[in-house]
C-alpha cells in the first residue's frame, strides 16, 4: 500500500523559510515523477514543483522559481520542498504527489498525501 505523508508546515512571517518533507512508503518511485501542489481556500489545486526521480530534473511554477527548491533523497525515499522568501500568497495546504505522465497536471497523479498547512503572515 503506497502512502505519502507530508510534514513541516506551519506559520511563518513573510520573508521566512520552511522546509516541507514527504515520506513515501509502500514502494519506490525510482522511475517516476513526484511533485508538490498547493491549494488555497476556494481555489483550485495548483502545481508548484516536480522532480524526475531518476535524474533529478526539476520543474517549477513561475511564481516560485528562485524561491522554492524541490529535492529528493533516494536512499530515504523522501521528497522535500525548501521554501524561502515566503509571501502571504504562498499560504495554502501543500500536498505531495507521485506517479504521473504529466508533471503539472494534478489529475494525472496516482498517489497523494493528505497535505500540510503553510500560513504566511504579512
N, C-alpha and C positions, 0 to 999 in steps of 0.2 A: 504494500500500500504506500503510494507516494504521499509524502507530506512536506509542505513548505511552511516554515514558521518564521515570521518576521519579529525583530526586536530592535530597540534602540531609539524609538520615537520619544517625543517629549515636548516640553515647552522651552522655547529659546527666544532670545531677543533678536531683532533684526540685526544682521551682520554677523551673527553667531554661526556655529557649526554643529552638525550632528552626523553620526555615522550609523546608518541602518545596516542590519545584518539579516540574512535569510539562511536558515539552516534547512538543507534538503536531505530527506531521508527516504528510504524505500527503493532507491535506485540511483545510479549515477547519470549525469547528463553530459557525458564527455563528447557526444556528437550532436549536442543540442544548442539552442539559444535560450538564454534566460534574460528576463527583463524586469524592470521596475515601472510600475504605473502609479498614478495617484488619482484620487477622486475627492473633490471638494463638495460640500453640501449643495445639492440641487444642480450639480454639474455632472457631465459625463466623465467616465474614467478616461484618463489621457496618458499617453505614452510619455515616459521620462527618459529611460535609457535602456540599452540592451547590450549584451555581450555574447559573442560566439565562444562557447566553452572551449572548443578545441584549440583555437589560436589566439583568443583574447581580443579579437576585433570588436570595436565598440561603436555604438551609435547613440546620439543624444537628440533630445528635443531642443529646438533652438534657444528657448528661454533659459535653459540650464547649462548650456555649453560654457565652459570656462569656470563654472561654479561647482558642478557635480562631477563626481568620478565614479564609474562603476568598475568593480573588480571582482575576481573570484579566487578562491583558494581550492585548487583541485584536490589536494590531499584531505582537506576537511569537508569537502562538498558544501562550501559556504559561498554565498553571494553577498556583496557589500555595495553600499551606496554612500560615499562620502559627500556630504553636502556642506559647502562653505558659502559665505556671504549670503546667508538666507534672507529672504524677503517675506513680508506678510502674505504676498500672493502665493508663496510656496505652501501655505497652510492647507493640509489635506490629509486624508488617510492614504498611506503608501502601501502598495501591495507588490510582492514579488510573484513572478510567474515563470513557468518553464514549458518547454517543448512547443515550438511553433515553426511554421514555414515562412512567416512574415512578421518580423520583429515588432513593427509598430501597430499591428492590428490586435487589439485586446481579444477579440472574438476567436482568434486563431490559436490562442494558448490553451494547452491541455490541462495544466495544473496551476492552482492559485493558492496563495496563503490567505490568512484571514485579515491581514493588514495591521499596520501600526500607525498611530496618530502622530502627526507632526503639526505643532502650532507655533507660529512665529509672530511674536508681538512687536508692535511698532514703537 
